[in-house]
Structure formats: C-alpha cells, structure tokens
Amino acid sequence: KTPGTYTVTVTNACGANTQSTTVAAKDCQVYFPTAFTPNGDGKNDFFKILTSYIFEEYLLTVYNRWGQKVFETNDSFKGWDGRFNDKLQPSWNSFIWYCRYKKSGVVTTMKGTVILIH
C-alpha cells in the first residue's frame, strides 16, 4: 500500500539473485463483487466495496427483486451479510445495489447486481 522501491533476494544451492522494483503512488479503482458467500468461512462472507480508500461520504444500499431495501450503511468497512429481517436470504437470488461515495471532493455513483450463494 506504500509507494517506494522494494528489493527481494532469492537464494538456493546454485547462488543468489536480487531484483528491485519501484512502486509509484496512484489511484486504484473501486470494485464490488458480483457474488458473495455468507457461509461463515471467513471468505467473501459480506457484500461490500473492495478498496482501502477512506471516503468523505459513503452510502451503500441493497434491494431485493421486489424493491425492498434489505441493507444500508454509511460505513465503507461494513458489508451486507445476506440477511433481511434476521433471515438469510435464499441462495442464487440476485440483489440490486447502489453506492454513492465522495473522495477528494468528487462524488461518484455506482450500481449493479450481486448474487448471494450459500
């Protein structure tokens, strides 16, 4: 996550080799997964934004196919666990999401669908 010059040295019975690379600072893109698996295995258990940015403003809303709001948060580190009214939603259902965030004074909106798999 930090720009700079990084060096690695690999050694084996035949000798050693050193390689360096410089990593520059740049803006990375923001992503949302197209599916998630809230099964408690610690991998992809929550639907949330995939970035390390700190936003000035943030809103993520998830809706089911009937237009009911099933999740909403202003915290980019929190994600949806696949539940609505404390009940895990059916597997392979699609949900619609909408996100609005502000970073460096610029407001961006994104929307898409996500499939819940368990």
CYANA upper distance limits for C-alpha pairs under 8 A (distance plus 0.5 A):
  2 THR  CA     23 VAL  CA      8.42
  2 THR  CA     25 ALA  CA      7.91
  3 PRO  CA     22 THR  CA      8.03
  3 PRO  CA     23 VAL  CA      5.50
  3 PRO  CA     24 ALA  CA      5.53
  3 PRO  CA     25 ALA  CA      5.77
  4 GLY  CA     22 THR  CA      6.13
  4 GLY  CA     23 VAL  CA      5.81
  4 GLY  CA     24 ALA  CA      7.10
  5 THR  CA     20 SER  CA      7.27
  5 THR  CA     21 THR  CA      6.13
  5 THR  CA     22 THR  CA      4.68
  5 THR  CA     23 VAL  CA      6.67
  6 TYR  CA     20 SER  CA      6.05
  6 TYR  CA     21 THR  CA      5.98
  6 TYR  CA     22 THR  CA      6.73
  6 TYR  CA     23 VAL  CA      8.13
  7 THR  CA     18 THR  CA      7.49
  7 THR  CA     19 GLN  CA      6.20
  7 THR  CA     20 SER  CA      4.69
  7 THR  CA     21 THR  CA      7.05
  8 VAL  CA     18 THR  CA      6.21
  8 VAL  CA     19 GLN  CA      6.11
  8 VAL  CA     20 SER  CA      6.98
  9 THR  CA     16 ALA  CA      7.33
  9 THR  CA     17 ASN  CA      6.14
  9 THR  CA     18 THR  CA      4.74
  9 THR  CA     19 GLN  CA      7.01
 10 VAL  CA     16 ALA  CA      6.02
 10 VAL  CA     17 ASN  CA      5.93
 10 VAL  CA     18 THR  CA      6.94
 11 THR  CA     15 GLY  CA      6.24
 11 THR  CA     16 ALA  CA      4.68
 11 THR  CA     17 ASN  CA      7.08
 12 ASN  CA     16 ALA  CA      6.89
 29 GLN  CA     51 THR  CA      8.15
 30 VAL  CA     49 ILE  CA      7.55
 30 VAL  CA     50 LEU  CA      6.67
 30 VAL  CA     51 THR  CA      6.16
 31 TYR  CA     49 ILE  CA      6.50
 31 TYR  CA     50 LEU  CA      5.62
 31 TYR  CA     51 THR  CA      7.44
 32 PHE  CA     47 PHE  CA      8.22
 32 PHE  CA     48 LYS  CA      6.94
 32 PHE  CA     49 ILE  CA      5.52
 32 PHE  CA     50 LEU  CA      6.27
 33 PRO  CA     47 PHE  CA      7.60
 33 PRO  CA     48 LYS  CA      8.12
 33 PRO  CA     49 ILE  CA      8.23
 33 PRO  CA     50 LEU  CA      8.19
 33 PRO  CA    114 VAL  CA      7.47
 34 THR  CA    113 THR  CA      6.99
 34 THR  CA    114 VAL  CA      5.05
 34 THR  CA    115 ILE  CA      6.76
 35 ALA  CA     47 PHE  CA      8.28
 35 ALA  CA    114 VAL  CA      5.51
 35 ALA  CA    115 ILE  CA      4.95
 35 ALA  CA    116 LEU  CA      6.28
 35 ALA  CA    117 ILE  CA      7.47
 36 PHE  CA     44 ASN  CA      5.80
 36 PHE  CA     45 ASP  CA      6.83
 36 PHE  CA     46 PHE  CA      7.09
 36 PHE  CA     47 PHE  CA      6.60
 36 PHE  CA    114 VAL  CA      8.00
 36 PHE  CA    115 ILE  CA      7.08
 36 PHE  CA    116 LEU  CA      5.92
 36 PHE  CA    117 ILE  CA      6.53
 37 THR  CA     43 LYS  CA      8.02
 37 THR  CA     44 ASN  CA      6.02
 37 THR  CA     45 ASP  CA      5.70
 37 THR  CA     46 PHE  CA      7.84
 37 THR  CA    116 LEU  CA      6.65
 37 THR  CA    117 ILE  CA      5.38
 37 THR  CA    118 HIS  CA      5.84
 38 PRO  CA     44 ASN  CA      7.22
 38 PRO  CA     45 ASP  CA      4.40
 38 PRO  CA     46 PHE  CA      6.62
 38 PRO  CA     81 ASP  CA      6.43
 38 PRO  CA     82 GLY  CA      6.79
 38 PRO  CA    116 LEU  CA      8.12
 38 PRO  CA    117 ILE  CA      7.75
 38 PRO  CA    118 HIS  CA      6.78
 39 ASN  CA     45 ASP  CA      6.72
 39 ASN  CA    118 HIS  CA      6.34
 40 GLY  CA     45 ASP  CA      6.62
 41 ASP  CA     45 ASP  CA      7.63
 45 ASP  CA     81 ASP  CA      6.93
 46 PHE  CA     79 GLY  CA      5.56
 46 PHE  CA     80 TRP  CA      5.68
 46 PHE  CA     81 ASP  CA      5.36
 46 PHE  CA     82 GLY  CA      7.80
 47 PHE  CA     79 GLY  CA      5.57
 47 PHE  CA     80 TRP  CA      5.51
 47 PHE  CA     81 ASP  CA      7.21
 47 PHE  CA     82 GLY  CA      8.28
 48 LYS  CA     76 SER  CA      7.78
 48 LYS  CA     77 PHE  CA      7.97
 48 LYS  CA     78 LYS  CA      7.24
 48 LYS  CA     79 GLY  CA      4.98
 48 LYS  CA     80 TRP  CA      7.15
 49 ILE  CA     76 SER  CA      7.13
 49 ILE  CA     77 PHE  CA      8.31
 49 ILE  CA     79 GLY  CA      8.25
 54 ILE  CA     76 SER  CA      8.41
 54 ILE  CA    103 LYS  CA      8.12
 55 PHE  CA     76 SER  CA      8.21
 55 PHE  CA    101 TYR  CA      7.10
 55 PHE  CA    102 LYS  CA      6.29
 55 PHE  CA    103 LYS  CA      5.64
 56 GLU  CA    101 TYR  CA      7.93
 56 GLU  CA    102 LYS  CA      5.83
 56 GLU  CA    103 LYS  CA      6.17
 56 GLU  CA    104 SER  CA      7.96
 56 GLU  CA    105 GLY  CA      8.17
 57 GLU  CA     74 ASN  CA      8.05
 57 GLU  CA    100 ARG  CA      8.37
 57 GLU  CA    101 TYR  CA      5.78
 57 GLU  CA    102 LYS  CA      5.41
 57 GLU  CA    103 LYS  CA      7.87
 58 TYR  CA     73 THR  CA      8.47
 58 TYR  CA     74 ASN  CA      5.67
 58 TYR  CA     75 ASP  CA      7.10
 58 TYR  CA     76 SER  CA      6.99
 58 TYR  CA     99 CYS  CA      7.94
 58 TYR  CA    100 ARG  CA      6.32
 58 TYR  CA    101 TYR  CA      4.77
 58 TYR  CA    102 LYS  CA      6.98
 59 LEU  CA     72 GLU  CA      7.70
 59 LEU  CA     73 THR  CA      6.30
 59 LEU  CA     74 ASN  CA      5.14
 59 LEU  CA     75 ASP  CA      7.83
 59 LEU  CA     76 SER  CA      8.23
 59 LEU  CA     99 CYS  CA      6.04
 59 LEU  CA    100 ARG  CA      5.73
 59 LEU  CA    101 TYR  CA      6.78
 60 LEU  CA     71 PHE  CA      8.45
 60 LEU  CA     72 GLU  CA      6.07
 60 LEU  CA     73 THR  CA      5.97
 60 LEU  CA     74 ASN  CA      7.11
 60 LEU  CA     76 SER  CA      8.35
 60 LEU  CA     97 TRP  CA      7.65
 60 LEU  CA     98 TYR  CA      6.35
 60 LEU  CA     99 CYS  CA      4.91
 60 LEU  CA    100 ARG  CA      7.15
 61 THR  CA     69 LYS  CA      7.56
 61 THR  CA     70 VAL  CA      8.29
 61 THR  CA     71 PHE  CA      6.16
 61 THR  CA     72 GLU  CA      4.89
 61 THR  CA     73 THR  CA      7.27
 61 THR  CA     97 TRP  CA      6.10
 61 THR  CA     98 TYR  CA      5.82
 61 THR  CA     99 CYS  CA      6.90
 62 VAL  CA     69 LYS  CA      6.42
 62 VAL  CA     70 VAL  CA      6.20
 62 VAL  CA     71 PHE  CA      5.58
 62 VAL  CA     72 GLU  CA      6.93
 62 VAL  CA     95 PHE  CA      7.14
 62 VAL  CA     96 ILE  CA      6.20
 62 VAL  CA     97 TRP  CA      4.81
 62 VAL  CA     98 TYR  CA      7.03
 63 TYR  CA     67 GLY  CA      5.93
 63 TYR  CA     68 GLN  CA      5.80
 63 TYR  CA     69 LYS  CA      4.94
 63 TYR  CA     70 VAL  CA      5.87
 63 TYR  CA     71 PHE  CA      7.60
 63 TYR  CA     95 PHE  CA      6.22
 63 TYR  CA     96 ILE  CA      5.66
 63 TYR  CA     97 TRP  CA      6.68
 64 ASN  CA     68 GLN  CA      6.00
 64 ASN  CA     69 LYS  CA      7.18
 64 ASN  CA     70 VAL  CA      7.04
 64 ASN  CA     94 SER  CA      7.76
 64 ASN  CA     95 PHE  CA      5.39
 64 ASN  CA     96 ILE  CA      6.88
 65 ARG  CA     94 SER  CA      7.62
 65 ARG  CA     95 PHE  CA      6.75
 65 ARG  CA     96 ILE  CA      7.86
 70 VAL  CA     83 ARG  CA      7.94
 70 VAL  CA     84 PHE  CA      5.79
 70 VAL  CA     85 ASN  CA      8.42
 71 PHE  CA     80 TRP  CA      6.82
 71 PHE  CA     84 PHE  CA      7.89
 73 THR  CA     78 LYS  CA      7.60
 73 THR  CA     79 GLY  CA      8.22
 82 GLY  CA     88 LEU  CA      6.08
 82 GLY  CA     89 GLN  CA      6.39
 82 GLY  CA    116 LEU  CA      7.35
 83 ARG  CA     87 LYS  CA      5.50
 83 ARG  CA     88 LEU  CA      4.71
 83 ARG  CA     89 GLN  CA      6.13
 84 PHE  CA     88 LEU  CA      7.00
 84 PHE  CA     89 GLN  CA      7.16
 89 GLN  CA     93 ASN  CA      8.27
 89 GLN  CA    116 LEU  CA      8.27
 90 PRO  CA    116 LEU  CA      8.02
 91 SER  CA    115 ILE  CA      8.43
 91 SER  CA    116 LEU  CA      5.99
 91 SER  CA    117 ILE  CA      5.28
 91 SER  CA    118 HIS  CA      6.02
 92 TRP  CA    115 ILE  CA      6.24
 92 TRP  CA    116 LEU  CA      5.84
 92 TRP  CA    117 ILE  CA      5.77
 92 TRP  CA    118 HIS  CA      8.39
 93 ASN  CA    115 ILE  CA      6.13
 93 ASN  CA    116 LEU  CA      6.30
 93 ASN  CA    117 ILE  CA      8.28
 94 SER  CA    113 THR  CA      6.86
 94 SER  CA    114 VAL  CA      6.05
 94 SER  CA    115 ILE  CA      4.98
 94 SER  CA    116 LEU  CA      7.13
 95 PHE  CA    113 THR  CA      5.92
 95 PHE  CA    114 VAL  CA      5.79
 95 PHE  CA    115 ILE  CA      6.82
 95 PHE  CA    116 LEU  CA      8.30
 96 ILE  CA    111 LYS  CA      7.95
 96 ILE  CA    112 GLY  CA      6.33
 96 ILE  CA    113 THR  CA      4.95
 96 ILE  CA    114 VAL  CA      6.97
 97 TRP  CA    111 LYS  CA      6.01
 97 TRP  CA    112 GLY  CA      5.98
 97 TRP  CA    113 THR  CA      6.40
 97 TRP  CA    114 VAL  CA      7.88
 98 TYR  CA    109 THR  CA      7.90
 98 TYR  CA    110 MET  CA      6.41
 98 TYR  CA    111 LYS  CA      4.86
 98 TYR  CA    112 GLY  CA      7.28
 99 CYS  CA    109 THR  CA      6.10
 99 CYS  CA    110 MET  CA      5.66
 99 CYS  CA    111 LYS  CA      6.64
100 ARG  CA    107 VAL  CA      7.55
100 ARG  CA    108 THR  CA      6.25
100 ARG  CA    109 THR  CA      4.90
100 ARG  CA    110 MET  CA      6.99
101 TYR  CA    107 VAL  CA      6.17
101 TYR  CA    108 THR  CA      5.96
101 TYR  CA    109 THR  CA      7.03
102 LYS  CA    106 VAL  CA      5.82
102 LYS  CA    107 VAL  CA      4.79
102 LYS  CA    108 THR  CA      6.75
103 LYS  CA    107 VAL  CA      7.14
